[in-house]
Amino acid sequence: MTSSAEAYEAILVPEVFRPWAELMVREAGIRFGLRTLDVACGTGIVARCAARLSGADGESTGLDIDPAMIEVARAVSIQEGLAVTYRCGSATELPFQPNSFDAAFCLQGLQYFPDKAAALSELHRVMRKNAMLVVATWSEMLECAGHWAMISALERRNIDATDMRKPFALSDPADLRRLAEAAGFGSVNVRTLRRRAHFASVKAFVESIAQGAPSSRLALAKVPADEWPDFLADVERQLAPWCPDGRLAFPMASLVLSARRN
C-alpha cells in the first residue's frame, strides 16, 4: 500500500509544490558552494532543488518532524543522485549550531507551526549574517480555487473542514511580515505570486488530496462513502470553469517572503 508520504511525493510534489520550490531557490540566489536549510521539508523538494544549484562543494539539509516524510525524502534524493542530509526534528528546536547556513527555506510549513515566532527565531539563530530566508505560505482560500471548492462542498454538507482550512492559516501579508521582522530579519519583502496546478481531471485532483495532503486528507476522510459521488460532483461543478477540455488547471496563490538575516 502506498503511504501518504509516498503519495505526497508522487502526486502532489510534481504538480503543486515543485514550481514553488524552484521559484524559492531562484529567489534566494542559490549558487555553487552554499549551505542551505529546508525546514518542514516534507519529502525534500526544496532541499533537492537547492542541492542541484549548490553542487558538490555546497551542503543541502532538510528537516521535518514527520519520520515518514524524511524516509521518502532520503529515498528520492538517493534515486536522483543528490547528496542531501535529512534530520527529523522540530522547527522550534533546530539541531544546528549558530551561523550554519547561507540560506534557509520553508515551503508551506510555517502556518502549521504551533509557535511561529519561536520557529523564525530559531531560523535566525542558525543562519549566517546576510543569509537569505525565503518562506511561502498559501494566500487567501478564495485564491486557491481547488481547495476552496472542496471546503465549500464539505461545509455545505455540515462536515467539519477545519483541517482543510489549516493550510491558509497565515494568509495575511502583514502578519507574515511582522513575524519575520520580530524575529530580527531585515529587508523583508512579501509578494503574492500565482501559479497554476495541473491535474488530469477534478476527480484526480480530489483523490490526490485525499491520498497525500497531510492535513486536508483528514477533512476528506470525514465524507461518508455513500456521499462521496455527490461530494465529487459538487466539486466538479465548482471547478468546471478551470477544465474546459476535461483537464483541470486551476490557480493557486502564495505569499512569498524574502528577508535577510541581520
NULOMAR-109439 format. One record per residue (C-alpha): residue in three letters; x, y, z; residue number from 0. Coordinates in steps of 0.001 Angstrom, whole numbers, plus 500000, padded with zeros to 6 digits. Example, Ala and Ser with C-alpha at 12.3 -4.5 7.8 and 13.67 -1.06 7.14 Angstrom:
<lumros>
[lumro "ALA" [512300 495500 507800] 0];
[lumro "SER" [513670 498940 507140] 1];
</lumros>
This chain:
<lumros>
[lumro "MET" [500000 500000 500000] 0];
[lumro "THR" [501263 503478 499151] 1];
[lumro "SER" [501844 505604 502243] 2];
[lumro "SER" [500569 509170 502453] 3];
[lumro "ALA" [504193 510407 502283] 4];
[lumro "GLU" [504797 508399 499099] 5];
[lumro "ALA" [501551 509712 497598] 6];
[lumro "TYR" [502528 513261 498554] 7];
[lumro "GLU" [505826 512913 496687] 8];
[lumro "ALA" [504456 511087 493661] 9];
[lumro "ILE" [501252 513043 493097] 10];
[lumro "LEU" [501351 516432 494797] 11];
[lumro "VAL" [505008 517444 494571] 12];
[lumro "PRO" [505253 517489 490748] 13];
[lumro "GLU" [502063 519472 490134] 14];
[lumro "VAL" [501661 521599 493274] 15];
[lumro "PHE" [504951 522054 495137] 16];
[lumro "ARG" [507808 521789 492637] 17];
[lumro "PRO" [507029 525087 490834] 18];
[lumro "TRP" [507109 526936 494161] 19];
[lumro "ALA" [510326 525188 495221] 20];
[lumro "GLU" [512062 526179 492011] 21];
[lumro "LEU" [510868 529761 492438] 22];
[lumro "MET" [512164 529879 496023] 23];
[lumro "VAL" [515688 528733 495266] 24];
[lumro "ARG" [515864 531257 492426] 25];
[lumro "GLU" [514644 533950 494816] 26];
[lumro "ALA" [517460 533085 497237] 27];
[lumro "GLY" [520107 533147 494512] 28];
[lumro "ILE" [521495 529738 495428] 29];
[lumro "ARG" [524850 529124 493805] 30];
[lumro "PHE" [527704 526645 493930] 31];
[lumro "GLY" [529187 526044 497386] 32];
[lumro "LEU" [526380 527433 499584] 33];
[lumro "ARG" [524970 525705 502666] 34];
[lumro "THR" [521162 525647 502706] 35];
[lumro "LEU" [518431 524537 505123] 36];
[lumro "ASP" [514894 523474 504195] 37];
[lumro "VAL" [512638 523479 507292] 38];
[lumro "ALA" [509386 521487 507209] 39];
[lumro "CYS" [510955 519896 504149] 40];
[lumro "GLY" [508319 517200 503635] 41];
[lumro "THR" [509729 514850 501018] 42];
[lumro "GLY" [512525 517307 500273] 43];
[lumro "ILE" [511630 519096 497067] 44];
[lumro "VAL" [513197 522439 498093] 45];
[lumro "ALA" [516265 520703 499530] 46];
[lumro "ARG" [516726 518804 496259] 47];
[lumro "CYS" [516331 521940 494142] 48];
[lumro "ALA" [518915 523693 496336] 49];
[lumro "ALA" [521309 520738 496140] 50];
[lumro "ARG" [521325 520883 492351] 51];
[lumro "LEU" [522428 524507 492483] 52];
[lumro "SER" [524879 524357 495424] 53];
[lumro "GLY" [526694 521362 493950] 54];
[lumro "ALA" [529353 519103 495413] 55];
[lumro "ASP" [531024 521925 497331] 56];
[lumro "GLY" [527748 523016 498928] 57];
[lumro "GLU" [525580 521308 501505] 58];
[lumro "SER" [521799 520921 501397] 59];
[lumro "THR" [519953 519947 504587] 60];
[lumro "GLY" [516276 519182 505137] 61];
[lumro "LEU" [514405 518910 508432] 62];
[lumro "ASP" [510887 517665 509124] 63];
[lumro "ILE" [509037 516452 512205] 64];
[lumro "ASP" [507436 513528 510316] 65];
[lumro "PRO" [509689 510426 510112] 66];
[lumro "ALA" [507692 509062 507158] 67];
[lumro "MET" [508338 512214 505130] 68];
[lumro "ILE" [512054 512033 505967] 69];
[lumro "GLU" [512217 508387 504912] 70];
[lumro "VAL" [510722 509180 501497] 71];
[lumro "ALA" [512907 512292 501155] 72];
[lumro "ARG" [516077 510240 501682] 73];
[lumro "ALA" [514982 507592 499189] 74];
[lumro "VAL" [514098 510116 496473] 75];
[lumro "SER" [517351 512058 496920] 76];
[lumro "ILE" [519339 508835 496543] 77];
[lumro "GLN" [517353 507926 493415] 78];
[lumro "GLU" [518134 511345 491940] 79];
[lumro "GLY" [521818 511135 492856] 80];
[lumro "LEU" [521691 514114 495200] 81];
[lumro "ALA" [523674 514402 498424] 82];
[lumro "VAL" [521094 515863 500816] 83];
[lumro "THR" [521322 515490 504591] 84];
[lumro "TYR" [517979 514925 506310] 85];
[lumro "ARG" [517142 515285 510003] 86];
[lumro "CYS" [513940 514513 511864] 87];
[lumro "GLY" [513184 517275 514341] 88];
[lumro "SER" [511156 520291 515394] 89];
[lumro "ALA" [511348 523705 513730] 90];
[lumro "THR" [511251 525334 517164] 91];
[lumro "GLU" [514351 523463 518374] 92];
[lumro "LEU" [516661 523248 515364] 93];
[lumro "PRO" [519532 520782 515940] 94];
[lumro "PHE" [522147 523037 514328] 95];
[lumro "GLN" [524867 525376 515501] 96];
[lumro "PRO" [524515 529163 515174] 97];
[lumro "ASN" [525682 530748 511912] 98];
[lumro "SER" [525495 527471 509985] 99];
[lumro "PHE" [523585 528291 506790] 100];
[lumro "ASP" [523847 530698 503855] 101];
[lumro "ALA" [520134 530413 503047] 102];
[lumro "ALA" [517010 528896 504578] 103];
[lumro "PHE" [513602 527928 503220] 104];
[lumro "CYS" [510167 526989 504472] 105];
[lumro "LEU" [507648 525929 501823] 106];
[lumro "GLN" [504060 525738 503087] 107];
[lumro "GLY" [505110 524842 506615] 108];
[lumro "LEU" [505217 527962 508776] 109];
[lumro "GLN" [501426 528221 509008] 110];
[lumro "TYR" [501281 524833 510766] 111];
[lumro "PHE" [503851 525559 513482] 112];
[lumro "PRO" [502323 525922 516957] 113];
[lumro "ASP" [504877 528662 517772] 114];
[lumro "LYS" [505680 530532 514576] 115];
[lumro "ALA" [507710 533217 516352] 116];
[lumro "ALA" [509951 530620 518001] 117];
[lumro "ALA" [510500 528855 514669] 118];
[lumro "LEU" [511570 532064 512929] 119];
[lumro "SER" [513837 532965 515854] 120];
[lumro "GLU" [515482 529551 515523] 121];
[lumro "LEU" [515986 530093 511810] 122];
[lumro "HIS" [517558 533466 512545] 123];
[lumro "ARG" [519904 531787 515055] 124];
[lumro "VAL" [521228 529146 512672] 125];
[lumro "MET" [521625 531463 509661] 126];
[lumro "ARG" [524760 533441 508869] 127];
[lumro "LYS" [524790 537222 508677] 128];
[lumro "ASN" [523181 538451 505436] 129];
[lumro "ALA" [521859 534944 504687] 130];
[lumro "MET" [518600 534866 502718] 131];
[lumro "LEU" [515349 533473 504119] 132];
[lumro "VAL" [512536 532546 501708] 133];
[lumro "VAL" [509151 531446 503053] 134];
[lumro "ALA" [505985 530568 501133] 135];
[lumro "THR" [502516 530264 502677] 136];
[lumro "TRP" [499223 529925 500847] 137];
[lumro "SER" [497296 533126 500265] 138];
[lumro "GLU" [493544 533532 500818] 139];
[lumro "MET" [491443 530397 500336] 140];
[lumro "LEU" [489436 532060 497588] 141];
[lumro "GLU" [492656 532418 495572] 142];
[lumro "CYS" [493243 528650 495645] 143];
[lumro "ALA" [490258 527529 493608] 144];
[lumro "GLY" [490677 523779 494030] 145];
[lumro "HIS" [490834 523845 497809] 146];
[lumro "TRP" [488032 526386 498106] 147];
[lumro "ALA" [485768 524134 496032] 148];
[lumro "MET" [486400 521203 498389] 149];
[lumro "ILE" [485975 523341 501525] 150];
[lumro "SER" [482671 524703 500175] 151];
[lumro "ALA" [481424 521217 499294] 152];
[lumro "LEU" [482345 519895 502745] 153];
[lumro "GLU" [480713 522725 504649] 154];
[lumro "ARG" [477521 522550 502568] 155];
[lumro "ARG" [477223 519016 503952] 156];
[lumro "ASN" [477907 520176 507515] 157];
[lumro "ILE" [481220 518315 507508] 158];
[lumro "ASP" [483978 519913 509582] 159];
[lumro "ALA" [486536 521381 507168] 160];
[lumro "THR" [488898 522712 509850] 161];
[lumro "ASP" [491764 520502 508684] 162];
[lumro "MET" [491372 521765 505120] 163];
[lumro "ARG" [491402 525378 506306] 164];
[lumro "LYS" [494702 524921 508179] 165];
[lumro "PRO" [496944 525472 505129] 166];
[lumro "PHE" [495536 529037 504867] 167];
[lumro "ALA" [496162 529998 508494] 168];
[lumro "LEU" [498912 532504 507587] 169];
[lumro "SER" [497433 534246 504554] 170];
[lumro "ASP" [497747 537879 505693] 171];
[lumro "PRO" [500872 539559 504234] 172];
[lumro "ALA" [501070 541961 507183] 173];
[lumro "ASP" [501092 539087 509686] 174];
[lumro "LEU" [503847 537299 507792] 175];
[lumro "ARG" [505945 540467 507609] 176];
[lumro "ARG" [505513 541195 511322] 177];
[lumro "LEU" [506627 537696 512282] 178];
[lumro "ALA" [509822 537969 510228] 179];
[lumro "GLU" [510677 541430 511498] 180];
[lumro "ALA" [510018 540450 515123] 181];
[lumro "ALA" [512467 537550 514707] 182];
[lumro "GLY" [515199 540009 513698] 183];
[lumro "PHE" [515120 539722 509909] 184];
[lumro "GLY" [515641 542791 507745] 185];
[lumro "SER" [514950 543793 504134] 186];
[lumro "VAL" [511628 541974 504455] 187];
[lumro "ASN" [509584 541737 501267] 188];
[lumro "VAL" [506251 539921 500896] 189];
[lumro "ARG" [504648 539384 497497] 190];
[lumro "THR" [501588 537489 496304] 191];
[lumro "LEU" [502535 535196 493427] 192];
[lumro "ARG" [500324 532888 491391] 193];
[lumro "ARG" [500850 529578 489652] 194];
[lumro "ARG" [498501 527032 488078] 195];
[lumro "ALA" [498219 523466 489292] 196];
[lumro "HIS" [497526 520851 486628] 197];
[lumro "PHE" [495695 517536 487056] 198];
[lumro "ALA" [494189 515062 484614] 199];
[lumro "SER" [490691 515781 485996] 200];
[lumro "VAL" [488873 517130 489024] 201];
[lumro "LYS" [488475 513556 490244] 202];
[lumro "ALA" [492241 513011 490002] 203];
[lumro "PHE" [492872 516212 491957] 204];
[lumro "VAL" [490457 515371 494776] 205];
[lumro "GLU" [491786 511830 495041] 206];
[lumro "SER" [495344 513184 495135] 207];
[lumro "ILE" [494484 515408 498096] 208];
[lumro "ALA" [492676 512523 499790] 209];
[lumro "GLN" [495762 510322 499481] 210];
[lumro "GLY" [498672 512641 500093] 211];
[lumro "ALA" [497842 516038 501623] 212];
[lumro "PRO" [498972 515948 505279] 213];
[lumro "SER" [496064 517896 506788] 214];
[lumro "SER" [493447 518193 504042] 215];
[lumro "ARG" [493102 514433 503665] 216];
[lumro "LEU" [491826 514290 507253] 217];
[lumro "ALA" [488914 516533 506296] 218];
[lumro "LEU" [488099 514494 503191] 219];
[lumro "ALA" [488159 511281 505236] 220];
[lumro "LYS" [485034 512561 507027] 221];
[lumro "VAL" [482925 512293 503861] 222];
[lumro "PRO" [480796 509142 504190] 223];
[lumro "ALA" [481457 506619 501420] 224];
[lumro "ASP" [477861 506734 500186] 225];
[lumro "GLU" [478055 510547 499898] 226];
[lumro "TRP" [481374 510616 498027] 227];
[lumro "PRO" [479918 510593 494461] 228];
[lumro "ASP" [477657 513562 495259] 229];
[lumro "PHE" [480518 515384 497004] 230];
[lumro "LEU" [482776 514856 493977] 231];
[lumro "ALA" [480053 516057 491600] 232];
[lumro "ASP" [479718 519226 493692] 233];
[lumro "VAL" [483455 519929 493437] 234];
[lumro "GLU" [483378 519208 489694] 235];
[lumro "ARG" [480576 521735 489174] 236];
[lumro "GLN" [482536 524433 491010] 237];
[lumro "LEU" [485740 523767 489089] 238];
[lumro "ALA" [484114 523453 485663] 239];
[lumro "PRO" [485465 526879 484563] 240];
[lumro "TRP" [489009 525569 485101] 241];
[lumro "CYS" [488675 522419 482994] 242];
[lumro "PRO" [487132 523309 479614] 243];
[lumro "ASP" [488723 520257 477959] 244];
[lumro "GLY" [488285 517887 480885] 245];
[lumro "ARG" [491766 518528 482265] 246];
[lumro "LEU" [491987 520676 485387] 247];
[lumro "ALA" [494258 523735 485552] 248];
[lumro "PHE" [493324 525963 488452] 249];
[lumro "PRO" [495069 528977 490007] 250];
[lumro "MET" [496865 528870 493358] 251];
[lumro "ALA" [498319 531913 495113] 252];
[lumro "SER" [501084 532058 497705] 253];
[lumro "LEU" [502629 534753 499813] 254];
[lumro "VAL" [506369 534634 499195] 255];
[lumro "LEU" [508509 536307 501838] 256];
[lumro "SER" [512173 537084 501275] 257];
[lumro "ALA" [514321 538574 504022] 258];
[lumro "ARG" [517921 538947 505181] 259];
[lumro "ARG" [519384 537760 508446] 260];
[lumro "ASN" [520682 540891 510207] 261];
</lumros>
